């Protein structure tokens, strides 16, 4: 009986020490669970989270690119579309290439679909309305930084941001042609 | 009980006498008595704190205590009642009864048994002594939550050390009980023939061995955060105070079953005796006890619904908590079915056992209400919670201890207690207890927060009712003390069976039980 008792004693002491260790093992376990499930992250939640973001809904933003008249450029959005939360700061890029053998100046003008969406596009940085000079064969990536206002209509599930590049040189030429007879 | 044991010490071989006898004793009956006396002394100390709390709450505003001392009282009342009263009292029962019920000569490790007990008074002195230290005793709540518990003064270190010691004591006691039950049963006494009290203690002891070390780890982390520059829970150093709550309640929910499972065992011995019928559904009682113990490990976060957790986690902890009502319900139905069509008599142990079944059920139901996460967010830290856990711990655990003392005292002392005084004690306790705690349900529903020395005017009447009840309940415990002292000294001689319907090995022994029993193991058919 005494031998049996000593055996039981040893086993129970091992369990005791094991459970003492388990108490400490709960510490990394706790942080791992919080990390995997993202349930704690107290600092992130309380300090950095932007309360202006309406994370309850998604809006699909489509990006469109066009070339007007005989501008010898290739112009495409890097990303065709993306889902964003209203209020979220979004950065996208357009890629433009001058396919001709000489420098060309172009100017982009935005348009929106539906047209009503214009009121909710808050652009922080954009390449539009600024003459862009591309050297022969040059490729450039141009960023657009925008926020969809969180007051955007709930019915608007998809909006389109479209840019069209105009050839400013040709425009100037046309203008001068128009003015020349008078001058 | 001590005198009786001493008087029949006919096997004594030159043992020391006086104080040294008690300091060095390895006899399970002596140690059982020591545990029970320690618990009784602590009951009066922590009970006096409760009366001070209730006296302060007799009126709104501050009368007797300042808020800091009030917080010290609530904290120490909780800590001492749990670690100094209920747990030692159950250990006392285990020491007295487990060897007698199993037909074993003593506990498996008598020397360790002695150590396990004598650690307790050391921890008790540390806890009580901290009242006189600079800054007073701990005031951060018995749950020891950081940040309060990593900010307090010297008494916080002392309390952490006391918790370590008490944990060590109950682990040693539990190892002893498990080993005794597994290895030292009389020939023929299979596990499934064991009295239910031994079963509940076996499972309780496993719970203690599994969770006490986790508590020890948690308070060790508090200690190193306080003194050695670690940052487990210190948010300023990148730690997480909420993590303490998870680790703590991983221990403390099993702990609340540690405080009630032995009570189930005691009541399961008493009700069949006075119903003169075998326990209804013995096997289902064993399985229900085991399932409560297993479920207790996966419900801890229902104490923490308000600290923030994902809805999925709230649902999980809510439903797993409610699941515990199933095995608990099995037990209640079995006790009622045992009484059904029995030849009932209502001696004091039976009265306390019946009160236990009824009032514990009330506490169980308010527990179900609190398990509902959306309701708990409203009721968290209100007097509804106070009402709930006093129904399960006072009319649950404490009443079962009274029942057990009245039931086995004649066996331990050889004398019958005074039935008249016992009945006075019972009725004053049961009425007083309900006057204290029933109005607290309404106070909690109306929004009175717990652990606050002052309250809004509209809560005055119910608080006054509760305070009156508290003084009735508190002072009626002096009757209990008188009953115990009188029974030890004198009283009608008890027969060896004591109760007409009593079954089990302990009733085959003469009353009082001799100092050494079952030196040759009895054979159970």
Interface residues (C-beta under 8 A of the other chain):
Chain A: X1 X4 X5 X8 X9 X12 X13 X15 X16 X17 X18 X19 X20 X21 X22 X23 X24 X26 X27 X30 X31 X37 X39 X40 X42
Chain B: X108 X109 X171 X174 X175 X178 X179 X182 X183 X184 X209 X210 X211 X212 X213 X214 X215 X216 X217 X218 X220 X221 X232 X240 X242 X243 X246 X247 X250 X309 X310 X313
